[in-house]
Structures are given as structure tokens and as C-alpha cells.
Amino acid sequence: MNSYAKDKAKEINAILTTEVIVKDPLEAKGYQQFQVLNLFLDTLVRKDPNIGIVSGIAKKWSVSEDQTIFTFTLSEKAFFHNSEKITAEDVVFSFGRHLNVGSGSAIVSYLKNAVDKIVIVDSQTVQFVLKGAYPPFLELIAMPGFGIISRKSTGKNIIGSGPYTFESDDIKKWCLKKVPSYQFSTSNISKYCFQIERDVDKTIHSLNTQDVNLAMGSPLEVALSKDLKSDFVSSPTFSLVTTHIILNHSNEYLKKLKNRALIADIAQFIKAEPGILTKFDDPLDTYLPRGIMPKSYYIPAHIPKKLPKIVGKEKLRIVFPYGIFLKESVEKIVSAYKHAGFDVTFINVKGKELLKPIAEGNFDLIFIPYQGVISDPDGYLDLLDPKSILSKAQLPTQDLLKELTSSRFLANKDERLKNYEKIFHKWEQSFSVIPFSQNSIPIVHNKEIKLPNLNFSFHLNLRELNITDEK
Amino acid sequence: MKNSLLEYYKRAQKKTAIAVIVSGFFFFIVSLFFQYQEKQTVLNQQAQYIEKSIRNDMLTGNKLYVYEICRSLFSDSSLESLKILKNAEVYCDFKREAVSHFFLSVSVPILFNPLEAAVNENILGSVELKLNAEVILINLLISVICLAFIIIAFYFALRKLHTSIKEDIVVPLDRFSYIMTTNPRDETSVEALKDDTKFSEMLSLTSSYIALIGRLKVVENKLTEESKRAALADLSRQVSHDIRSPLSALNMVMSQLPQLSEEKRVLIRNSVQRINDIANSLLEKGTTSREINDSNTDKKLEVILLGSLIDSIVSEKRIQFRDRINIEIVTDIGDAFGVFARANANELKRILSNLINNSVEAFGNGGGKVTVSLRGQKETTSITVSDTGKGIPKNILSKLLAGEKGVSHGKEGTDSGSGIGIFHAKSTIESFGGRFDINTKEGTGTMISMILPREKAPKWFAEKIEISEGQMVIAVDDDQSIHNIWQGCFNCFDLQKSKVQLLNFSSSEVFEKWFNDNSHLALNGLFLMDYELLGQELTGLSLIEKYKIGAKSILVTSRYDEKDIYERCEHLGARVLPKSMAGFVPLIFTKSLLKPDVILIDDDELIHMSWEMVAKENQKSYVGFRNYNDFLKEAEKIDPSAMIFIDSNLGTEKPGELIAKEIFEMGFHNVFLSTGYNADSFQNMPWIKGVVGKSFPADE
């Protein structure tokens, strides 16, 4: 029995909660989609959970003295799934697609923020010229969304470069099998299959009946369910996920700083109450999650001893994305705002249903979970972009983003983060966005599945899973 | 060629020293290796930590940041130098001012991808560390100094041990060896060796040697005594040998003296036997200690008839002291006729002889009475020799019992006597399992008691003579005095009334003639036969065998203790009686029991008349009782096996069946009911053997 045959039995059958699995990086929006892409595509450099940045398609690189030019030499071992060698042209093609106007790329802003141009030196050498010295650059291009595809890819026929290739295009179940000719080291998983399920009971049933051995991004009720068989464990993924309350500044009441401060005080009071947050969550007092900034950034917020109350009666419409909080927690949050004197209406909605109130601006407060794409403050700026999907909230972030841009390109990363710290402290006093919690998205998995060390990662990388032989 | 102790020690010392130095060196090398390993491990861990700390910044070309980290890590460490290179470019290179001459170094590559092989194109740079390893050298130096100290200390310890072995063992041993060679009996010199050593083993050796010298002296003394005894033995053997010939002649002549009376013959035989015993005793004294042990088989214990032994020795003593008419020697056997004990006959005779001699001597030139008594208890027997002499003073008595030389009973206050007599008697009696006591009172006399364990009489011994009513007793003996003794004994009975008839025969021929003529009478007789019938062809034992009368015979002989005689008697079923005991043997007279064919207890006179008549007609013996009381009066004369018929109704309150039960319980086992009632009326009465009618019982 060859090694491939031996690995064949080691399969991950996973439940995801994303809308759809995509092959094209331009179509990927959520982190689950990027996780699947990470199996399908290789990047120039990778982030190893134990080591940090390691070489990928680029076997080595040099950095100019001013740290603005990164010259990557591509590996001779790097091939597409059609067995063609990966060249500099393919790299430029892959990044260029994001930069094309109207590409629809969800991550292009990060690239645009840092990169000035990408130059082909020769067929095996490609040069990235940055707008300035940008310390998180390697981490940026290690994002699965910047995976390299063949320039021969057309439409839906994306030719990937990663260790796994799509086996079928079943709309209910997507399977990726290991590419036998893949020359870099991989985990021992021979095949990944994904199905999409958001229902708690169905997810638990699928786990208990061994139809799947892993559930990712499922509601907390799954991870905390007592009906799960003892074969499964719920592990926190230590993801750098934040949940913020976005205040709709089109609301006259919320335009006033003192009212937003009151809303923030009530939020501080609520999140300190027992039973609101689960074991997978911690209270968050800053916009950026812990693990991104220097320690001095994380100043604890003032927690009121009593639930603050408003004078008069104000209407407040709160939108909750389903699965972020337990049902009881949602009710307690609503109750708290009611007790504070608000006339509260709320909705707790799933997936696409959430997009509607966001797009329409039909909310006063909306709880938004967000996972940064890189472990840098720049990875959390998308939400604050006036052109983002939250544009209806009319967040006053222009000054913030401008100031951040001026501090972005500093070779001294400590000094850069110190500048960011000052800018964020100042902006957080506007209470336009109220930090609520830092969430460690639970992953429910069979005990045979071994999770990697997540020290250097800000989310779980499916590529690093292994299935142990131990019984 | 054996080595001396000091040479052996020197070689051992050399080997030990080499072992210590090699062990120390090995320890030193191992210690150095582990210290080196530990430092190297620490250095590697530090290099990996530094590589991890600067790797990401190396990858992003953040040279300044790498330099800062490098400086910080170096200042916080004890590293000799820290150098970080990116290809040929030096990112940082820190060194201590005082450069050590002894250091450990390690170089760790910084790789683009540590998961891939560390080939050239995968290498981004390197981290080079140097660690001051002088501490290892210092530790090494300390170890060498310690080892040197240990070796020096060890050397002095061995020197001290060498001196001690030489002074405390080798020198005393040499001196000891010299003493043993030149003057082995010099205890004083050996004793002085104890002061020259510290070791208990040497002290023990000298003490053991001194003890050995002491034992050698004892053995030498014994050898001297033994040679003296050997000389005495030669003399004794010669005397013993010389006595044997005349004794043999005396024995031969004695058998040819028929005209002597039995009593005199016995006396001569006993005297000859005693001389023979004395000769044996001399021979015994003449043997060496080893020979004595061998001869102990002759002193083995046997079952002895004490009365006979005492009688013979007293007879001998009477003869010995016959000239001293004012001295009386008597025996008092009492009822201890058949008392036996386990002892050695010769030894016991010698003891009694000596004790009687002592008693006689205690009279001095005067007179007195010596009594030898015998008594038998259930488990023990006691022989006492008492005299009416002057008694023994207390101070002498204790010396006598201690076996002190120069003191003896009867010669107190004189220098004569060995003093061993009493002591020997005591120890001998005790060796028989007995007890020896002296009870004396000055001016009154002395009584010596010897308690011996009692033994059962042998089967062949005639403990008593049982004579039943009307029995004929036939005595055959060539000695008239024996016939007189028997006549005297039987006179105790009323011969007329007891209907016992005593017949005396002096010759075998007359006896045989009578036996042949009256064989029918002889069948119920009791025969008292002498063994030796002088001048006659047959002995008494031959007659018993010839006429097959062993079961009815008692051989009355002075040679009762000869094994072939009593064994032959035992074979023929005859018993043996020592002739000297003829006057002492108990005679038991038993009356004949009444055993008629039928006994009837009935109050009906007609029934009696009827049964008597039928008995006569059938030649059966018959006895009738008119009531139960008459029967009781005669019951003890009636044989228990007699058939007794009882009327069930005797005209008294007690029914016949209950009277039958009482008679049964007296020992009569053939009890019948003679009744007109149905037999079923007398069920469950096991004492009644049967129920018959009123007619005379038939033969069944």
C-alpha cells in the first residue's frame, strides 16, 4: 500500500455555515470561504502555526534596504494542478485580478493600501514595490485570498496551485482531494468534503451519526450542546474575531456623543453581567482585539455600577446576527436596553437575511462580528471604510483612516504601532463603534482530529489539521 | 612459594591505588563530558531562541529591529559573542571585552522554510553564538585538586594501615612463631604477646594457644596415669590367670562329691562363683580404659531375683565371719519373696558384700547384728543393710559420699580403706536408676538403703504355689532338707481337712515307678522337682519332659538363674523356684467349687422329690434349695457356670424373675425360670436364659 492509499482513509467531512464554497479568490468574502481556498491555492509565502512566515511558492526573497522592495524567487517545485510550472507571470496575474477595477475582491483594499506595483523580473522572479516600508507585508500576501492561480484560468475554471484540488462541483457537497504531484509538505488528510448547514439540531445530528467529523463556524449552541456524543470536543480556535456594536449615525439620537456614550455605558454594564458571554468569548474594551497591538493599547473600560437610564423614551432597533450569541444572551441584552429606558425592537437573523437591514440601514445598533485578515491593525479597517457594506451607518471614520494612512509605512514596527495606538485611542472616544467581545470561534471536531498550535495564527487553518492514528 | 602478609598487602595497596586513580580519572572525564554537554545544550537552546526572536524581522528585512533585538539579547545573556548574519551581511556582531581562550560555539541557520532541507537557497542567514566555557576549566581544576587530595589522603591511610599490620599483626605473629619453635610451653611469653597487638583476633589466638597448652598438660597427665594403670592391669591379669586353673580343678572335684549335703554344695558352688567373680573383677581392673569400655558389655543390666541374691551373699558372709560368734548376720525378706529388680548381679553382690564387711568392721573387735532386709513396693524395691555398730561421724559421712580417698565406713578415723566403697556403691546404684541413702547415728548404728526400680517377675518364675482341695503334691529331691522344708510348709494346712496329699521321692527311679503305677492320680498332681539328682541318670527337668508334666511342675533348683535351664522350663511350660526360696514361697489353697448338673430353687417339696428322683435315674447330680436364703448361704461355693432353675413364684413378695436377676448379677449366667406360666410373660428379661416347665430339664 502506497502512502497515498494509506492516507485515503483520513478524510475531513466538515459542516460550514458560509453561503457558498467558491474557487475564485475574487468571490471569497468570509473566512470559511478563504479556508477552503487555502486548501486549493498556494501563496507566495505561508504562515506556519509553529514557525511563523515560511516560504511557499517563493522559495526565497530579498528585501531592499528601505524595506519597500521585496524580490521573490519562485520555487522550481511549484506547479499548478495542470502540471504547468508557476511563473512570475502567473503571480502578477493572480494579484492583478484583485487590483482590476470592479474586481469585487473583498481583500483588495489591504493590497492597495501597501503595494504600489508588481514587476516581473524574469520568469522565476517577481518584485513587489511597496508604497512604503510595511512590516506586515509578508503576512498580507500569505492571506489565502492572494493564492496563486494560473493565468490560463478562465471564468469558473480556476486552475489552482495548492495541495488539494476540487473533486466535484456538487452544490451540496464540495470535496477536495490531495494532489499526488504536490511537492511541498502537507498534512496527512487525503480528502476534505464540506457541506453547508446552519441548523443547530441538524449539525448535532450529523456529528453524532458520524456523517461529519468537524463543524466550523456553527452557532454556539452546537459547541455547547449536551447532546453531543463524547467522541467530539469543542475547541476554541483563538481566532482574532471581534464583535462590535455599530451605531447608525443617521439616527438623530445617536448623532450626539453623550447619547452614544450612554449606549456604550449600557453595553459595558451588560457585558460584565454573568451569562452574557460564553466560555468562548471575552469582554473587549478596544476596537482592536488582543494580540494585535502593544499592551499599552488595551486600557480597561469603565464599567458602571448601575444600569444607566435615559431621560424620556427613545426607540432603538437592534440587529443581532444569528449564532454569535446564545438566545438567552440576546434576550438579556435587549432587556437591559429596555430597562435603560429604550423602546427596543430587535431581530436575530441568519446569513443573507442579515445583509438586508445592513444594506437598508434599518438598524440603530447592529452587532457585527468581524475577523481581521491579518494580525495587524490594517486587517481590521475594512468595516470602517465609508464604502463598506456598513456605509448606511455613516460612521465618521474619514479622519481616522487618513491619520492611519500617514502612519502606515514605517520601517520601525514598534513606532508604527505606537502611532496607531494614539490614533485609535482618540477615535474610540467618539463611541461610533462600541467594542463588545473578542470571540474564539469554536470548532467541534472528532477526537481523532488533531488541531495545530495556533500561536502564530489568528485563525484556524484547515490545512494544518491532521488525523491521529491513536485510538 | 607463599608470600608474606606484608608483601601481599603491598601488592594489594598498589592495585587499590591504581584503581582509585583510574576511577578518579574516569570520574573526572565523565564529569567533564557532562558539563560540556550541559553547556552545549544551553547554548543550542539560546541560539534557537534568538533565531525565533529575529526570524520574522529577518524575513521582512527589518535590519534595525534585528539589531535592537540582538543587542538586547546579548546584554541580557552571558554569551561571549553574538553574531547575526544575512548571507554575507552582518546584521549584528556583539563581543565581550575580555575574550576568553576557552569557549563553546554554535551556529544556527535562519531558513526561509525550516520545514524544508537546509540547502543553500533555503538559507537566509545564521545566528552564531559563543559561550565562555572557562567555568568548565575551573571545575576541571577543582576536580583535579580534589582528586589529588583524595589520593594523598588515601596514601596516608594506606601507610597507616601498613604500619598497623606490621606492628600489630606481623611482628606478634613472628614472635609467636619463634616461641612455638623454641619453647612452645612458655605461657608467659605467649601471654606477653597480648600487649603487642591491638587486634582481638590476635588476642583470641594467644588465648586459644594458652588453653591448648593447658589441655596438652592434662592429656600428658592422663597418659602418665594410663601407663600406671597398664602396669597394674598386667599384674591383675596375671593374678586372674593364675586363679583360673585351681578354680577349674575345684569345680571339677565339687561335682564329684555326692556325699555332701545340698546346702553345702550350694555354698561351695556360690563360693567358687564368687571367687570366679573376683577373678573377673581383677581382670577388669587390669584392663585399660578402652578395654573397660569394651568390658562394659559384661556389666549390662539384667532382671535379678533380689531375695535369692541377698540370701546367697548373706550365706557367704556368715561363713566368712563364722569365727566371730558374737556377730549375727540375718536376712529379712518378709513378703518380698518374688521381688525382681533390674541391676547387674555381680555389682550388686559386690556392693552388698562390701557393705556387710563395712558393718562388721564397724563392730571393731566387739559384736553386733547386721540385718539385710528386702522390701517390695508397687514400683520400687528397697534393700537395706543395717548394723548396730558405732555409726558414722557426720564429717566422715560427707567425705564418704564424696568418694574422698583414705576414708571408709567401718574404718573411720583410720588411714585404711580406699574410701571408694561407699562412693562406688552410691554411683553404681544410681547408674541402675536407683537411689542410695545412708542413715547413721553415732553410737547406735548405720542403715544404708538402696532403692531400685522394681521389675515384673519373669514368666518362668514361680511366684506362688496354688494347691486345690484334695490335690496330690509330689516332691522329687535328693536332699532330705528340702523334703523337710516342704513338709513344714504343707503343715500349715490341715492336710486331713484339705485332703491335700504330699508324696516325697529322693530318687528318680522310685518316682518313675510310682508315676507309672498311679498315672491316673498323677494327672491332677503338682510336681516339685529338683534339677540336680546326684548320682542319678536323669535330672528333674528330664523327668518333666519325659512324663509331659510341664504345666503341673515347678523346678526347684539353686541353678535357677542359668539361662539354658529357665529357657527350657519356659519351653516345657514349667515354672522355676530358687531352692533357697523354698521356705518363702507362698502356698495358696483353694477349695473345689460345687457344680452339680442341676440346681433348683423352689418352695414345693414335691417338685424337689420329683427332680431328685429323675436326676438319680439319669446319673445327674442335683442340689435343691427350698428358698432363696438357703441358696445365698451356699452361693459362693457354687460354680458360676452351674445351671440354676428358679420357680417363678417362691411364695415370697419377690417374684422369681427378680430373684433370677439378682442371681445373674452375682455372676451366674445359666439362670432359667421353672414355671407353669407361658414364656411370653417373661419377655425382655436378658438375665433369664430360658423358661422351662416344672419337669426335670432334659439334656438339651
Interface residues (C-beta under 8 A of the other chain):
Chain A: V45 D48 I51 G52 I53 V54 S55 K59 K60 W61 S62 V63 S64 E65 Q67 F70 T73 P135 F137 L138 F184 S185 A411 N412 K413 D414
Chain B: R55 N56 L59 T60 G61 N62 K63 L64 Y65 F112 N113 P114 L115 E116 E121 N122 L124
